[in-house]
Amino acid sequence: MRVSELKEYFISLTDGEQKVVLKDLNRVRLASDYADLFLLRGNALDDRRGECPHCQSRLYIKQGKERDSRRYKCRNCLKRFTEHTGTWINGIHKKYLIPKFMHTIELGLSLKESSRKIGIDAFTVFQWRHKFLSSCESFQSEKPFNGITESDETYFLHSQKGVKCEHRKARCRGGRPSRGITNQEASILTTMDRDANMSYQFTNMGRMTAGQLECSIGSRINERTVLCSDGSSSYKSFASKVNLEHHVLNVSKGQRVRDSYHIQHINSLHGRLKTFFNHDLKGVSTKYIQKYLNWQRIKDQFKDSIHWVKVVLSISLLKADAIKIFKEIENKYQKIYLTPQFSS
């Protein structure tokens, strides 16, 4: 097929079909130039745009190579590091499989499906996945929420998927120990303004308090924020404490929209979360739930990008704190799971 014929055929496609074609072509391109992406962190260090992964100092010098990776020495803490130290690909031997791995992330495949597609053991995929998702933790914007901002929480029953449960009887998939919200429910706070600034956080077990709301999103609230929520008393107390304009939608009385004020975007997000966690991934362990929230967030954040894999991979490779976050998964989980609720 000639180039002119190819262009005519491409123009005849719908917008949705054109995006699919461009994404597929981008994947083909990525398979050939992924090696250049892995040089990004080293190039940043060479250009003095990086910092020591141990002490975050910018005072470092080049010191040759180590196993084909550029090596450096920090003048502040005197520790040596390579261009990959601290990043999620540090220690990964089969780096040529990472484009295939990223494709499974883009498609939201389960562990077994990803293992078959990449051709490596499921446990290796599991480790790669959580290291990568740890690098995405710092993708979250710190911009303040401006204008109409929707906020609501959703709950997932505590899960110890992959670990033998010893402190309670095993239950059937989807079974609940009791009615209502208990301290065995993981509370997920989702907040989003109309400029698509978003926050997805695993905050606590059980019902959320005003204190936990302030801890989670208080630093991103300013005088331009207009909060929309359901009728929960926690939001009312929080809004009153920080002197925030607050619009309550009483869903139990059928009040879903009032002028421009609603929480429909958040409700739609919760529906996608439930489908992604419970259907696509066949259930998510509470221990790793923040990592999968990171996954959902980057899916939403880059959903319109035809270069999804390249953009996300490029950003993740520059994060030198990924392994540190990965190693703290258990401690952060235990801190949330075992800490009593804050008082409002």
ChimeraX attribute file (.defattr): number of C-alpha atoms within 10 A of each C-alpha:
attribute: neighborCount
match mode: 1-to-1
recipient: residues
	/A:1	5
	/A:2	7
	/A:3	8
	/A:4	9
	/A:5	10
	/A:6	11
	/A:7	10
	/A:8	11
	/A:9	10
	/A:10	15
	/A:11	11
	/A:12	11
	/A:13	12
	/A:14	10
	/A:15	10
	/A:16	8
	/A:17	12
	/A:18	15
	/A:19	15
	/A:20	13
	/A:21	14
	/A:22	15
	/A:23	17
	/A:24	14
	/A:25	13
	/A:26	16
	/A:27	21
	/A:28	12
	/A:29	12
	/A:30	18
	/A:31	14
	/A:32	11
	/A:33	12
	/A:34	19
	/A:35	12
	/A:36	10
	/A:37	16
	/A:38	18
	/A:39	17
	/A:40	17
	/A:41	25
	/A:42	20
	/A:43	14
	/A:44	14
	/A:45	22
	/A:46	16
	/A:47	9
	/A:48	13
	/A:49	11
	/A:50	21
	/A:51	16
	/A:52	26
	/A:53	22
	/A:54	18
	/A:55	12
	/A:56	14
	/A:57	14
	/A:58	16
	/A:59	15
	/A:60	22
	/A:61	15
	/A:62	15
	/A:63	14
	/A:64	12
	/A:65	12
	/A:66	12
	/A:67	7
	/A:68	8
	/A:69	15
	/A:70	20
	/A:71	20
	/A:72	23
	/A:73	18
	/A:74	22
	/A:75	14
	/A:76	14
	/A:77	14
	/A:78	14
	/A:79	14
	/A:80	18
	/A:81	21
	/A:82	24
	/A:83	28
	/A:84	23
	/A:85	22
	/A:86	24
	/A:87	23
	/A:88	29
	/A:89	21
	/A:90	17
	/A:91	11
	/A:92	12
	/A:93	8
	/A:94	9
	/A:95	14
	/A:96	13
	/A:97	15
	/A:98	17
	/A:99	21
	/A:100	18
	/A:101	21
	/A:102	21
	/A:103	17
	/A:104	20
	/A:105	18
	/A:106	16
	/A:107	11
	/A:108	18
	/A:109	16
	/A:110	19
	/A:111	20
	/A:112	14
	/A:113	14
	/A:114	23
	/A:115	19
	/A:116	11
	/A:117	14
	/A:118	18
	/A:119	13
	/A:120	14
	/A:121	13
	/A:122	17
	/A:123	12
	/A:124	12
	/A:125	19
	/A:126	15
	/A:127	13
	/A:128	17
	/A:129	20
	/A:130	21
	/A:131	22
	/A:132	25
	/A:133	26
	/A:134	29
	/A:135	28
	/A:136	25
	/A:137	22
	/A:138	16
	/A:139	17
	/A:140	15
	/A:141	11
	/A:142	13
	/A:143	11
	/A:144	18
	/A:145	27
	/A:146	20
	/A:147	15
	/A:148	22
	/A:149	27
	/A:150	26
	/A:151	24
	/A:152	18
	/A:153	21
	/A:154	18
	/A:155	19
	/A:156	21
	/A:157	21
	/A:158	20
	/A:159	20
	/A:160	16
	/A:161	14
	/A:162	8
	/A:163	8
	/A:164	8
	/A:165	12
	/A:166	8
	/A:167	6
	/A:168	6
	/A:169	7
	/A:170	11
	/A:171	11
	/A:172	7
	/A:173	8
	/A:174	9
	/A:175	9
	/A:176	13
	/A:177	10
	/A:178	8
	/A:179	6
	/A:180	8
	/A:181	15
	/A:182	15
	/A:183	15
	/A:184	19
	/A:185	21
	/A:186	27
	/A:187	22
	/A:188	24
	/A:189	22
	/A:190	22
	/A:191	25
	/A:192	23
	/A:193	22
	/A:194	13
	/A:195	11
	/A:196	13
	/A:197	17
	/A:198	23
	/A:199	21
	/A:200	19
	/A:201	19
	/A:202	23
	/A:203	20
	/A:204	25
	/A:205	24
	/A:206	22
	/A:207	21
	/A:208	23
	/A:209	20
	/A:210	21
	/A:211	18
	/A:212	20
	/A:213	19
	/A:214	19
	/A:215	11
	/A:216	18
	/A:217	18
	/A:218	15
	/A:219	12
	/A:220	15
	/A:221	19
	/A:222	15
	/A:223	13
	/A:224	14
	/A:225	19
	/A:226	20
	/A:227	27
	/A:228	24
	/A:229	23
	/A:230	22
	/A:231	14
	/A:232	16
	/A:233	13
	/A:234	19
	/A:235	25
	/A:236	18
	/A:237	16
	/A:238	20
	/A:239	21
	/A:240	13
	/A:241	12
	/A:242	13
	/A:243	11
	/A:244	17
	/A:245	14
	/A:246	19
	/A:247	21
	/A:248	20
	/A:249	20
	/A:250	14
	/A:251	14
	/A:252	9
	/A:253	7
	/A:254	8
	/A:255	12
	/A:256	15
	/A:257	14
	/A:258	10
	/A:259	5
	/A:260	8
	/A:261	19
	/A:262	24
	/A:263	24
	/A:264	12
	/A:265	15
	/A:266	22
	/A:267	17
	/A:268	10
	/A:269	16
	/A:270	18
	/A:271	12
	/A:272	13
	/A:273	18
	/A:274	15
	/A:275	14
	/A:276	20
	/A:277	20
	/A:278	14
	/A:279	12
	/A:280	15
	/A:281	16
	/A:282	12
	/A:283	20
	/A:284	21
	/A:285	17
	/A:286	20
	/A:287	21
	/A:288	19
	/A:289	20
	/A:290	22
	/A:291	25
	/A:292	22
	/A:293	22
	/A:294	23
	/A:295	23
	/A:296	18
	/A:297	21
	/A:298	19
	/A:299	18
	/A:300	13
	/A:301	17
	/A:302	14
	/A:303	12
	/A:304	10
	/A:305	15
	/A:306	19
	/A:307	17
	/A:308	21
	/A:309	21
	/A:310	20
	/A:311	13
	/A:312	19
	/A:313	19
	/A:314	18
	/A:315	16
	/A:316	23
	/A:317	24
	/A:318	24
	/A:319	24
	/A:320	24
	/A:321	19
	/A:322	26
	/A:323	20
	/A:324	17
	/A:325	21
	/A:326	20
	/A:327	12
	/A:328	11
	/A:329	16
	/A:330	12
	/A:331	11
	/A:332	14
	/A:333	18
	/A:334	11
	/A:335	11
	/A:336	16
	/A:337	21
	/A:338	10
	/A:339	11
	/A:340	12
	/A:341	17
	/A:342	11
	/A:343	9
	/A:344	14
